[in-house]
Amino acid sequence: MLEILDTQVITLNINGEERKVAVKPSDILLYTLRNNFGLTGPKPGCENGDCGACTVLIDDWPVKSCLMLTVEAIGKKILTVEGLKDASIQKAFVEEYGFQCGYCTSGFLMVCHSLSKIHPDADDTTIQEWLQSNICRCTGYEEISIAVKSILNK
């Protein structure tokens, strides 16, 4: 007989705030953020880790939230695009037109924000490698790359 898994109440650190939520062991972080906390910046796209629209930062590193169980985030710092709060990369995306339709933008913002913190002296090759983790169907890669370069070494 198949046993139904119960929910458990866990605490997550989301955008610097401790928040409680009841989850099942199989719940995916993307949907916990969206459905339980109203944080709709991480977008469902491919839902298999290819597109990057769901990217959040876990302990400052980009992670595709569609591939992470919510319970794996216990004890870690989760940062969504809502938690950036006027980060320099957001201003750079606006100034350099680093978005088109906008669906992928939150994922790219998270990757670029992390890149600027982890590799503040990133060269073109490093920037290109990091941007490969996300897909922009409108082909805004050049503008996104320019936006990243504009905030590095500042």
C-alpha positions in Angstrom: 0.0 0.0 0.0 1.3 3.5 -0.9 1.8 5.8 2.1 0.7 9.4 1.7 3.5 11.8 2.8 2.4 14.4 5.3 3.4 18.0 5.3 5.9 19.5 7.7 6.3 23.1 8.8 9.8 24.4 7.9 11.4 27.8 8.2 13.1 29.3 5.2 15.3 32.4 5.0 13.8 34.3 2.0 15.1 37.7 1.0 16.6 38.2 4.5 13.4 37.2 6.4 12.6 34.0 8.2 9.3 32.6 6.9 7.4 29.4 7.9 5.7 27.2 5.4 4.0 23.8 5.4 5.5 21.6 2.6 5.5 18.1 1.5 8.9 16.4 0.9 8.3 16.5 -2.8 7.5 20.2 -3.1 9.6 22.2 -5.5 11.1 25.5 -4.4 9.9 27.4 -7.5 6.2 26.6 -6.6 6.7 27.2 -2.9 8.1 30.6 -3.6 5.3 31.5 -6.0 2.3 29.8 -4.4 3.0 30.1 -0.7 4.8 33.5 -0.6 3.5 35.3 -3.7 7.1 35.7 -5.0 6.4 35.5 -8.7 9.8 36.8 -9.9 11.0 33.2 -10.4 9.1 32.1 -13.5 8.1 28.6 -14.6 9.6 28.1 -18.1 10.9 24.7 -19.2 10.6 23.2 -15.7 13.6 21.0 -16.4 16.5 23.3 -15.7 17.3 24.5 -19.2 15.9 28.0 -19.5 16.9 29.7 -16.2 13.7 31.7 -15.9 13.3 30.3 -12.4 16.8 31.2 -11.2 17.2 32.3 -7.6 20.3 32.7 -5.5 21.0 30.1 -2.8 23.8 31.3 -0.5 24.7 33.8 -3.3 25.0 31.2 -6.0 22.5 30.9 -8.9 20.2 27.9 -8.7 17.3 26.8 -10.9 14.5 26.6 -8.4 12.5 24.2 -10.6 15.2 21.6 -9.8 15.4 22.1 -6.1 13.2 20.6 -3.5 11.9 23.2 -1.0 13.3 21.1 2.0 16.8 21.4 0.4 16.7 25.1 1.1 16.4 24.7 4.9 19.3 26.6 6.6 20.2 28.4 3.4 19.7 32.0 2.3 17.3 32.3 -0.6 17.4 35.5 -2.7 14.7 36.2 -5.3 14.5 39.1 -7.7 12.1 40.7 -5.3 14.9 40.8 -2.7 17.3 42.7 -4.9 15.8 46.1 -4.0 17.3 48.4 -6.6 20.6 46.5 -7.1 23.0 48.1 -9.5 22.3 45.3 -12.1 18.6 46.3 -12.2 19.5 49.9 -13.1 22.1 48.6 -15.7 19.4 46.4 -17.4 17.2 49.4 -17.7 20.0 51.8 -18.9 21.4 49.2 -21.4 18.0 47.8 -22.6 19.0 44.4 -21.2 15.4 43.0 -21.6 12.8 42.7 -24.3 9.7 40.7 -23.4 10.8 40.5 -19.8 10.0 36.8 -19.1 13.6 35.7 -18.7 14.7 39.0 -17.1 14.4 38.0 -13.4 16.5 34.9 -14.0 19.1 36.9 -15.8 19.1 39.5 -13.1 19.9 36.9 -10.5 22.7 35.3 -12.5 24.2 38.7 -13.3 23.9 39.9 -9.7 25.7 36.8 -8.5 28.3 37.1 -11.2 29.1 40.6 -10.2 29.6 39.6 -6.5 31.5 36.4 -7.1 33.6 37.5 -10.1 33.7 41.4 -10.0 36.6 41.3 -12.4 35.0 38.9 -14.9 36.3 38.9 -18.4 34.2 38.4 -21.6 34.7 34.6 -21.5 33.5 34.4 -17.9 30.5 36.6 -18.6 29.6 34.5 -21.6 29.9 31.2 -19.6 27.6 32.5 -16.9 25.0 33.9 -19.3 24.8 30.5 -21.0 22.9 29.2 -18.0 19.8 31.1 -19.1 17.9 31.4 -22.3 16.5 34.6 -23.8 14.1 33.8 -26.6 14.1 37.5 -27.8 18.0 37.3 -28.2 18.8 40.2 -25.9 22.2 38.6 -25.0 24.3 41.5 -26.3 22.5 44.1 -24.2 22.5 41.8 -21.1 26.3 41.4 -21.5 26.7 45.2 -21.8 24.6 45.7 -18.7 26.8 43.3 -16.7 30.0 44.9 -18.0 28.7 48.3 -16.9 28.6 47.3 -13.3 31.8 45.3 -13.0 34.8 46.9 -11.3 32.7 49.8 -9.9 
